[in-house]
Amino acid sequence: MAGSMLISVLITFLVIVLVLWLVNRLPLDGRTKQIAQIVVIIIGIISLLKYLAVF
């Protein structure tokens, strides 16, 4: 059970990093890019907390 949770957390973390990298590659202005990064980080933290049984 713990191994499965660890793998899920690791995959979620890797997806967050990949999406942040893709957002940085988009041709957006600085403010829009910053807002997109904040949204991705918030969604990532919420999903990680879900895996850690906080929610």
mmJSON file of the N, C-alpha and C atoms, coordinates in Angstrom:
{"data_MODEL":{"atom_site":{
"group_PDB":["ATOM","ATOM","ATOM","ATOM","ATOM","ATOM","ATOM","ATOM","ATOM","ATOM","ATOM","ATOM","ATOM","ATOM","ATOM","ATOM","ATOM","ATOM","ATOM","ATOM","ATOM","ATOM","ATOM","ATOM","ATOM","ATOM","ATOM","ATOM","ATOM","ATOM","ATOM","ATOM","ATOM","ATOM","ATOM","ATOM","ATOM","ATOM","ATOM","ATOM","ATOM","ATOM","ATOM","ATOM","ATOM","ATOM","ATOM","ATOM","ATOM","ATOM","ATOM","ATOM","ATOM","ATOM","ATOM","ATOM","ATOM","ATOM","ATOM","ATOM","ATOM","ATOM","ATOM","ATOM","ATOM","ATOM","ATOM","ATOM","ATOM","ATOM","ATOM","ATOM","ATOM","ATOM","ATOM","ATOM","ATOM","ATOM","ATOM","ATOM","ATOM","ATOM","ATOM","ATOM","ATOM","ATOM","ATOM","ATOM","ATOM","ATOM","ATOM","ATOM","ATOM","ATOM","ATOM","ATOM","ATOM","ATOM","ATOM","ATOM","ATOM","ATOM","ATOM","ATOM","ATOM","ATOM","ATOM","ATOM","ATOM","ATOM","ATOM","ATOM","ATOM","ATOM","ATOM","ATOM","ATOM","ATOM","ATOM","ATOM","ATOM","ATOM","ATOM","ATOM","ATOM","ATOM","ATOM","ATOM","ATOM","ATOM","ATOM","ATOM","ATOM","ATOM","ATOM","ATOM","ATOM","ATOM","ATOM","ATOM","ATOM","ATOM","ATOM","ATOM","ATOM","ATOM","ATOM","ATOM","ATOM","ATOM","ATOM","ATOM","ATOM","ATOM","ATOM","ATOM","ATOM","ATOM","ATOM","ATOM","ATOM","ATOM","ATOM","ATOM","ATOM"],
"id":[1,2,3,4,5,6,7,8,9,10,11,12,13,14,15,16,17,18,19,20,21,22,23,24,25,26,27,28,29,30,31,32,33,34,35,36,37,38,39,40,41,42,43,44,45,46,47,48,49,50,51,52,53,54,55,56,57,58,59,60,61,62,63,64,65,66,67,68,69,70,71,72,73,74,75,76,77,78,79,80,81,82,83,84,85,86,87,88,89,90,91,92,93,94,95,96,97,98,99,100,101,102,103,104,105,106,107,108,109,110,111,112,113,114,115,116,117,118,119,120,121,122,123,124,125,126,127,128,129,130,131,132,133,134,135,136,137,138,139,140,141,142,143,144,145,146,147,148,149,150,151,152,153,154,155,156,157,158,159,160,161,162,163,164,165],
"type_symbol":["N","C","C","N","C","C","N","C","C","N","C","C","N","C","C","N","C","C","N","C","C","N","C","C","N","C","C","N","C","C","N","C","C","N","C","C","N","C","C","N","C","C","N","C","C","N","C","C","N","C","C","N","C","C","N","C","C","N","C","C","N","C","C","N","C","C","N","C","C","N","C","C","N","C","C","N","C","C","N","C","C","N","C","C","N","C","C","N","C","C","N","C","C","N","C","C","N","C","C","N","C","C","N","C","C","N","C","C","N","C","C","N","C","C","N","C","C","N","C","C","N","C","C","N","C","C","N","C","C","N","C","C","N","C","C","N","C","C","N","C","C","N","C","C","N","C","C","N","C","C","N","C","C","N","C","C","N","C","C","N","C","C","N","C","C"],
"label_atom_id":["N","CA","C","N","CA","C","N","CA","C","N","CA","C","N","CA","C","N","CA","C","N","CA","C","N","CA","C","N","CA","C","N","CA","C","N","CA","C","N","CA","C","N","CA","C","N","CA","C","N","CA","C","N","CA","C","N","CA","C","N","CA","C","N","CA","C","N","CA","C","N","CA","C","N","CA","C","N","CA","C","N","CA","C","N","CA","C","N","CA","C","N","CA","C","N","CA","C","N","CA","C","N","CA","C","N","CA","C","N","CA","C","N","CA","C","N","CA","C","N","CA","C","N","CA","C","N","CA","C","N","CA","C","N","CA","C","N","CA","C","N","CA","C","N","CA","C","N","CA","C","N","CA","C","N","CA","C","N","CA","C","N","CA","C","N","CA","C","N","CA","C","N","CA","C","N","CA","C","N","CA","C","N","CA","C","N","CA","C","N","CA","C"],
"label_alt_id":[null,null,null,null,null,null,null,null,null,null,null,null,null,null,null,null,null,null,null,null,null,null,null,null,null,null,null,null,null,null,null,null,null,null,null,null,null,null,null,null,null,null,null,null,null,null,null,null,null,null,null,null,null,null,null,null,null,null,null,null,null,null,null,null,null,null,null,null,null,null,null,null,null,null,null,null,null,null,null,null,null,null,null,null,null,null,null,null,null,null,null,null,null,null,null,null,null,null,null,null,null,null,null,null,null,null,null,null,null,null,null,null,null,null,null,null,null,null,null,null,null,null,null,null,null,null,null,null,null,null,null,null,null,null,null,null,null,null,null,null,null,null,null,null,null,null,null,null,null,null,null,null,null,null,null,null,null,null,null,null,null,null,null,null,null],
"label_comp_id":["MET","MET","MET","ALA","ALA","ALA","GLY","GLY","GLY","SER","SER","SER","MET","MET","MET","LEU","LEU","LEU","ILE","ILE","ILE","SER","SER","SER","VAL","VAL","VAL","LEU","LEU","LEU","ILE","ILE","ILE","THR","THR","THR","PHE","PHE","PHE","LEU","LEU","LEU","VAL","VAL","VAL","ILE","ILE","ILE","VAL","VAL","VAL","LEU","LEU","LEU","VAL","VAL","VAL","LEU","LEU","LEU","TRP","TRP","TRP","LEU","LEU","LEU","VAL","VAL","VAL","ASN","ASN","ASN","ARG","ARG","ARG","LEU","LEU","LEU","PRO","PRO","PRO","LEU","LEU","LEU","ASP","ASP","ASP","GLY","GLY","GLY","ARG","ARG","ARG","THR","THR","THR","LYS","LYS","LYS","GLN","GLN","GLN","ILE","ILE","ILE","ALA","ALA","ALA","GLN","GLN","GLN","ILE","ILE","ILE","VAL","VAL","VAL","VAL","VAL","VAL","ILE","ILE","ILE","ILE","ILE","ILE","ILE","ILE","ILE","GLY","GLY","GLY","ILE","ILE","ILE","ILE","ILE","ILE","SER","SER","SER","LEU","LEU","LEU","LEU","LEU","LEU","LYS","LYS","LYS","TYR","TYR","TYR","LEU","LEU","LEU","ALA","ALA","ALA","VAL","VAL","VAL","PHE","PHE","PHE"],
"label_asym_id":["A","A","A","A","A","A","A","A","A","A","A","A","A","A","A","A","A","A","A","A","A","A","A","A","A","A","A","A","A","A","A","A","A","A","A","A","A","A","A","A","A","A","A","A","A","A","A","A","A","A","A","A","A","A","A","A","A","A","A","A","A","A","A","A","A","A","A","A","A","A","A","A","A","A","A","A","A","A","A","A","A","A","A","A","A","A","A","A","A","A","A","A","A","A","A","A","A","A","A","A","A","A","A","A","A","A","A","A","A","A","A","A","A","A","A","A","A","A","A","A","A","A","A","A","A","A","A","A","A","A","A","A","A","A","A","A","A","A","A","A","A","A","A","A","A","A","A","A","A","A","A","A","A","A","A","A","A","A","A","A","A","A","A","A","A"],
"label_entity_id":["1","1","1","1","1","1","1","1","1","1","1","1","1","1","1","1","1","1","1","1","1","1","1","1","1","1","1","1","1","1","1","1","1","1","1","1","1","1","1","1","1","1","1","1","1","1","1","1","1","1","1","1","1","1","1","1","1","1","1","1","1","1","1","1","1","1","1","1","1","1","1","1","1","1","1","1","1","1","1","1","1","1","1","1","1","1","1","1","1","1","1","1","1","1","1","1","1","1","1","1","1","1","1","1","1","1","1","1","1","1","1","1","1","1","1","1","1","1","1","1","1","1","1","1","1","1","1","1","1","1","1","1","1","1","1","1","1","1","1","1","1","1","1","1","1","1","1","1","1","1","1","1","1","1","1","1","1","1","1","1","1","1","1","1","1"],
"label_seq_id":[1,1,1,2,2,2,3,3,3,4,4,4,5,5,5,6,6,6,7,7,7,8,8,8,9,9,9,10,10,10,11,11,11,12,12,12,13,13,13,14,14,14,15,15,15,16,16,16,17,17,17,18,18,18,19,19,19,20,20,20,21,21,21,22,22,22,23,23,23,24,24,24,25,25,25,26,26,26,27,27,27,28,28,28,29,29,29,30,30,30,31,31,31,32,32,32,33,33,33,34,34,34,35,35,35,36,36,36,37,37,37,38,38,38,39,39,39,40,40,40,41,41,41,42,42,42,43,43,43,44,44,44,45,45,45,46,46,46,47,47,47,48,48,48,49,49,49,50,50,50,51,51,51,52,52,52,53,53,53,54,54,54,55,55,55],
"pdbx_PDB_ins_code":[null,null,null,null,null,null,null,null,null,null,null,null,null,null,null,null,null,null,null,null,null,null,null,null,null,null,null,null,null,null,null,null,null,null,null,null,null,null,null,null,null,null,null,null,null,null,null,null,null,null,null,null,null,null,null,null,null,null,null,null,null,null,null,null,null,null,null,null,null,null,null,null,null,null,null,null,null,null,null,null,null,null,null,null,null,null,null,null,null,null,null,null,null,null,null,null,null,null,null,null,null,null,null,null,null,null,null,null,null,null,null,null,null,null,null,null,null,null,null,null,null,null,null,null,null,null,null,null,null,null,null,null,null,null,null,null,null,null,null,null,null,null,null,null,null,null,null,null,null,null,null,null,null,null,null,null,null,null,null,null,null,null,null,null,null],
"Cartn_x":[0.821,0.0,0.869,1.928,2.788,3.563,3.957,4.676,3.805,2.536,1.604,1.391,1.28,1.098,2.339,3.514,4.755,4.886,4.508,4.556,3.567,2.379,1.385,1.873,2.485,3.016,4.142,5.003,6.113,5.608,4.644,4.078,3.407,2.673,2.027,3.065,4.138,5.206,5.837,6.075,6.67,5.74,4.444,3.475,3.453,3.525,3.551,4.781,5.926,7.164,7.066,6.516,6.364,5.426,4.316,3.376,3.994,4.74,5.417,6.443,7.147,8.108,7.389,6.26,5.497,4.937,4.503,4.014,5.14,6.35,7.483,7.811,7.497,7.792,6.755,5.59,4.547,4.939,4.553,4.886,3.864,3.908,3.001,3.792,3.071,3.76,4.012,4.815,5.278,4.174,3.201,2.131,1.254,0.887,0.044,0.786,2.06,2.853,2.946,3.098,3.175,1.853,0.73,-0.578,-0.773,-0.374,-0.502,0.357,1.556,2.421,1.818,1.235,0.609,-0.569,-1.375,-2.518,-2.055,-1.023,-0.497,0.045,0.748,1.306,0.201,-0.833,-1.94,-2.658,-2.937,-3.595,-2.701,-1.399,-0.469,-0.414,-0.397,-0.371,-1.652,-2.78,-4.055,-4.073,-3.579,-3.573,-2.593,-1.461,-0.516,-1.116,-1.821,-2.469,-3.557,-4.202,-5.223,-4.581,-3.415,-2.723,-2.218,-1.913,-1.432,-2.582,-3.815,-5.028,-5.32,-4.975,-5.346,-6.776,-7.147,-8.527,-9.298],
"Cartn_y":[-1.194,0.0,1.263,1.271,2.453,2.647,1.55,1.65,2.239,1.862,2.39,3.886,4.303,5.724,6.508,5.947,6.621,6.783,5.768,5.845,6.894,6.953,7.941,9.353,9.565,10.892,11.26,10.32,10.581,10.921,10.176,10.449,11.815,12.149,13.457,14.57,14.403,15.401,15.571,14.466,14.542,15.226,14.98,15.632,17.138,17.527,18.948,19.614,18.979,19.538,19.632,18.619,18.636,19.756,19.925,20.989,22.362,22.535,23.818,24.093,23.068,23.235,23.633,22.984,23.312,24.728,25.175,26.545,27.536,27.222,28.109,28.17,27.118,27.085,27.848,28.149,28.848,30.301,30.82,32.227,33.179,33.309,34.193,35.342,36.411,37.486,37.08,37.842,37.462,37.28,38.188,38.129,36.9,36.613,35.453,34.159,34.116,32.929,32.7,33.782,33.671,33.176,33.67,33.215,31.737,31.316,29.906,29.021,29.472,28.702,28.575,29.656,29.616,28.656,28.679,27.771,26.317,26.015,24.652,24.21,25.084,24.732,24.481,25.311,25.114,23.804,23.512,22.241,21.067,21.2,20.139,19.899,20.972,20.815,20.165,20.551,19.938,18.453,18.089,16.674,15.874,16.471,15.772,15.602,16.598,16.478,15.404,15.251,14.203,12.827,12.65,11.364,11.09,12.14,11.971,11.901,11.779,11.582,12.766,13.961,15.152,15.55,15.368,15.668,14.385],
"Cartn_z":[0.0,0.0,0.0,0.809,0.882,-0.424,-1.058,-2.325,-3.414,-3.428,-4.41,-4.207,-2.952,-2.668,-3.066,-2.81,-3.167,-4.68,-5.411,-6.871,-7.379,-6.792,-7.196,-6.92,-5.781,-5.448,-6.401,-6.715,-7.629,-9.028,-9.513,-10.842,-10.868,-9.805,-9.731,-9.741,-8.996,-8.964,-10.345,-11.036,-12.372,-13.366,-13.246,-14.127,-13.861,-12.597,-12.259,-12.867,-12.734,-13.298,-14.822,-15.455,-16.912,-17.364,-16.679,-17.059,-16.833,-15.75,-15.53,-16.623,-17.06,-18.149,-19.443,-19.701,-20.909,-20.849,-19.676,-19.536,-19.825,-19.38,-19.652,-21.137,-21.874,-23.307,-24.135,-23.544,-24.284,-24.54,-25.703,-26.007,-25.379,-24.065,-23.344,-22.728,-22.385,-21.681,-20.227,-19.537,-18.21,-17.19,-17.192,-16.186,-16.391,-17.625,-17.924,-17.596,-17.906,-17.609,-16.103,-15.341,-13.89,-13.309,-13.815,-13.348,-13.667,-14.861,-15.237,-14.343,-14.008,-13.12,-11.726,-11.223,-9.897,-9.888,-10.948,-11.032,-11.057,-11.831,-11.907,-10.559,-9.866,-8.559,-7.541,-7.543,-6.598,-6.865,-8.125,-8.465,-8.086,-8.305,-7.936,-6.439,-5.665,-4.204,-3.713,-4.274,-3.866,-4.21,-5.387,-5.744,-4.888,-4.548,-3.656,-2.263,-1.781,-0.472,-0.493,-1.65,-1.778,-1.653,-2.257,-2.152,-0.743,-0.018,1.346,2.354,1.862,2.661,3.569,3.145,3.904,3.575,2.307,1.889,1.75],
"occupancy":[1.0,1.0,1.0,1.0,1.0,1.0,1.0,1.0,1.0,1.0,1.0,1.0,1.0,1.0,1.0,1.0,1.0,1.0,1.0,1.0,1.0,1.0,1.0,1.0,1.0,1.0,1.0,1.0,1.0,1.0,1.0,1.0,1.0,1.0,1.0,1.0,1.0,1.0,1.0,1.0,1.0,1.0,1.0,1.0,1.0,1.0,1.0,1.0,1.0,1.0,1.0,1.0,1.0,1.0,1.0,1.0,1.0,1.0,1.0,1.0,1.0,1.0,1.0,1.0,1.0,1.0,1.0,1.0,1.0,1.0,1.0,1.0,1.0,1.0,1.0,1.0,1.0,1.0,1.0,1.0,1.0,1.0,1.0,1.0,1.0,1.0,1.0,1.0,1.0,1.0,1.0,1.0,1.0,1.0,1.0,1.0,1.0,1.0,1.0,1.0,1.0,1.0,1.0,1.0,1.0,1.0,1.0,1.0,1.0,1.0,1.0,1.0,1.0,1.0,1.0,1.0,1.0,1.0,1.0,1.0,1.0,1.0,1.0,1.0,1.0,1.0,1.0,1.0,1.0,1.0,1.0,1.0,1.0,1.0,1.0,1.0,1.0,1.0,1.0,1.0,1.0,1.0,1.0,1.0,1.0,1.0,1.0,1.0,1.0,1.0,1.0,1.0,1.0,1.0,1.0,1.0,1.0,1.0,1.0,1.0,1.0,1.0,1.0,1.0,1.0],
"B_iso_or_equiv":[0.0,0.0,0.0,0.0,0.0,0.0,0.0,0.0,0.0,0.0,0.0,0.0,0.0,0.0,0.0,0.0,0.0,0.0,0.0,0.0,0.0,0.0,0.0,0.0,0.0,0.0,0.0,0.0,0.0,0.0,0.0,0.0,0.0,0.0,0.0,0.0,0.0,0.0,0.0,0.0,0.0,0.0,0.0,0.0,0.0,0.0,0.0,0.0,0.0,0.0,0.0,0.0,0.0,0.0,0.0,0.0,0.0,0.0,0.0,0.0,0.0,0.0,0.0,0.0,0.0,0.0,0.0,0.0,0.0,0.0,0.0,0.0,0.0,0.0,0.0,0.0,0.0,0.0,0.0,0.0,0.0,0.0,0.0,0.0,0.0,0.0,0.0,0.0,0.0,0.0,0.0,0.0,0.0,0.0,0.0,0.0,0.0,0.0,0.0,0.0,0.0,0.0,0.0,0.0,0.0,0.0,0.0,0.0,0.0,0.0,0.0,0.0,0.0,0.0,0.0,0.0,0.0,0.0,0.0,0.0,0.0,0.0,0.0,0.0,0.0,0.0,0.0,0.0,0.0,0.0,0.0,0.0,0.0,0.0,0.0,0.0,0.0,0.0,0.0,0.0,0.0,0.0,0.0,0.0,0.0,0.0,0.0,0.0,0.0,0.0,0.0,0.0,0.0,0.0,0.0,0.0,0.0,0.0,0.0,0.0,0.0,0.0,0.0,0.0,0.0],
"pdbx_formal_charge":[null,null,null,null,null,null,null,null,null,null,null,null,null,null,null,null,null,null,null,null,null,null,null,null,null,null,null,null,null,null,null,null,null,null,null,null,null,null,null,null,null,null,null,null,null,null,null,null,null,null,null,null,null,null,null,null,null,null,null,null,null,null,null,null,null,null,null,null,null,null,null,null,null,null,null,null,null,null,null,null,null,null,null,null,null,null,null,null,null,null,null,null,null,null,null,null,null,null,null,null,null,null,null,null,null,null,null,null,null,null,null,null,null,null,null,null,null,null,null,null,null,null,null,null,null,null,null,null,null,null,null,null,null,null,null,null,null,null,null,null,null,null,null,null,null,null,null,null,null,null,null,null,null,null,null,null,null,null,null,null,null,null,null,null,null],
"auth_seq_id":[1,1,1,2,2,2,3,3,3,4,4,4,5,5,5,6,6,6,7,7,7,8,8,8,9,9,9,10,10,10,11,11,11,12,12,12,13,13,13,14,14,14,15,15,15,16,16,16,17,17,17,18,18,18,19,19,19,20,20,20,21,21,21,22,22,22,23,23,23,24,24,24,25,25,25,26,26,26,27,27,27,28,28,28,29,29,29,30,30,30,31,31,31,32,32,32,33,33,33,34,34,34,35,35,35,36,36,36,37,37,37,38,38,38,39,39,39,40,40,40,41,41,41,42,42,42,43,43,43,44,44,44,45,45,45,46,46,46,47,47,47,48,48,48,49,49,49,50,50,50,51,51,51,52,52,52,53,53,53,54,54,54,55,55,55],
"auth_comp_id":["MET","MET","MET","ALA","ALA","ALA","GLY","GLY","GLY","SER","SER","SER","MET","MET","MET","LEU","LEU","LEU","ILE","ILE","ILE","SER","SER","SER","VAL","VAL","VAL","LEU","LEU","LEU","ILE","ILE","ILE","THR","THR","THR","PHE","PHE","PHE","LEU","LEU","LEU","VAL","VAL","VAL","ILE","ILE","ILE","VAL","VAL","VAL","LEU","LEU","LEU","VAL","VAL","VAL","LEU","LEU","LEU","TRP","TRP","TRP","LEU","LEU","LEU","VAL","VAL","VAL","ASN","ASN","ASN","ARG","ARG","ARG","LEU","LEU","LEU","PRO","PRO","PRO","LEU","LEU","LEU","ASP","ASP","ASP","GLY","GLY","GLY","ARG","ARG","ARG","THR","THR","THR","LYS","LYS","LYS","GLN","GLN","GLN","ILE","ILE","ILE","ALA","ALA","ALA","GLN","GLN","GLN","ILE","ILE","ILE","VAL","VAL","VAL","VAL","VAL","VAL","ILE","ILE","ILE","ILE","ILE","ILE","ILE","ILE","ILE","GLY","GLY","GLY","ILE","ILE","ILE","ILE","ILE","ILE","SER","SER","SER","LEU","LEU","LEU","LEU","LEU","LEU","LYS","LYS","LYS","TYR","TYR","TYR","LEU","LEU","LEU","ALA","ALA","ALA","VAL","VAL","VAL","PHE","PHE","PHE"],
"auth_asym_id":["A","A","A","A","A","A","A","A","A","A","A","A","A","A","A","A","A","A","A","A","A","A","A","A","A","A","A","A","A","A","A","A","A","A","A","A","A","A","A","A","A","A","A","A","A","A","A","A","A","A","A","A","A","A","A","A","A","A","A","A","A","A","A","A","A","A","A","A","A","A","A","A","A","A","A","A","A","A","A","A","A","A","A","A","A","A","A","A","A","A","A","A","A","A","A","A","A","A","A","A","A","A","A","A","A","A","A","A","A","A","A","A","A","A","A","A","A","A","A","A","A","A","A","A","A","A","A","A","A","A","A","A","A","A","A","A","A","A","A","A","A","A","A","A","A","A","A","A","A","A","A","A","A","A","A","A","A","A","A","A","A","A","A","A","A"],
"auth_atom_id":["N","CA","C","N","CA","C","N","CA","C","N","CA","C","N","CA","C","N","CA","C","N","CA","C","N","CA","C","N","CA","C","N","CA","C","N","CA","C","N","CA","C","N","CA","C","N","CA","C","N","CA","C","N","CA","C","N","CA","C","N","CA","C","N","CA","C","N","CA","C","N","CA","C","N","CA","C","N","CA","C","N","CA","C","N","CA","C","N","CA","C","N","CA","C","N","CA","C","N","CA","C","N","CA","C","N","CA","C","N","CA","C","N","CA","C","N","CA","C","N","CA","C","N","CA","C","N","CA","C","N","CA","C","N","CA","C","N","CA","C","N","CA","C","N","CA","C","N","CA","C","N","CA","C","N","CA","C","N","CA","C","N","CA","C","N","CA","C","N","CA","C","N","CA","C","N","CA","C","N","CA","C","N","CA","C","N","CA","C","N","CA","C"],
"pdbx_PDB_model_num":[1,1,1,1,1,1,1,1,1,1,1,1,1,1,1,1,1,1,1,1,1,1,1,1,1,1,1,1,1,1,1,1,1,1,1,1,1,1,1,1,1,1,1,1,1,1,1,1,1,1,1,1,1,1,1,1,1,1,1,1,1,1,1,1,1,1,1,1,1,1,1,1,1,1,1,1,1,1,1,1,1,1,1,1,1,1,1,1,1,1,1,1,1,1,1,1,1,1,1,1,1,1,1,1,1,1,1,1,1,1,1,1,1,1,1,1,1,1,1,1,1,1,1,1,1,1,1,1,1,1,1,1,1,1,1,1,1,1,1,1,1,1,1,1,1,1,1,1,1,1,1,1,1,1,1,1,1,1,1,1,1,1,1,1,1]
}}}
